[in-house]
Amino acid sequence: ITLDSHPYMCFQGQSDAAMSTYATAPCDAWGSLVNISMANFGLTNAGEWSNAVTDCGLFLNGVGAGTRYEGTFPGVTSSQGSCDEWTDWQSYNAGMKRDIMNCALASMDALQDYFFWTWKIGNSSVMGKVESPAWSYQLGLEQGWMPKDP
């Protein structure tokens, strides 16, 4: 028996903070909760998680539903800006890749037993590229923001 959780940072309040500010967020948000659950219950795993710190990504909230980040999601009236900086992975510089890697490693450390969502996000049939890069382990591995052997 295991206690399964699906911890995500992206479906809560949206922030325009730089990726570098999320280096300790997984440990701050999940570390002690997982440790307490492991001590009091037993095996506790993260059945799915991603590197997403915003809800930017193609169909992430549903087909045609928009994003909280851009203020186009139903019921959301404020915008943090454009999702382009989060989804245009071809423009990620070395610093951005390092910051995503640090957040990923912190997530792995905090969650201890986990499954990343997902191995591969396919290319958009419209744009011809991955439009939800924070959700693709394979893309992150190929591009240098996910660890080879966590």
Order of alpha helices (4+ residues) and beta strands (2+ residues): beta-alpha-beta-alpha-alpha-beta-alpha
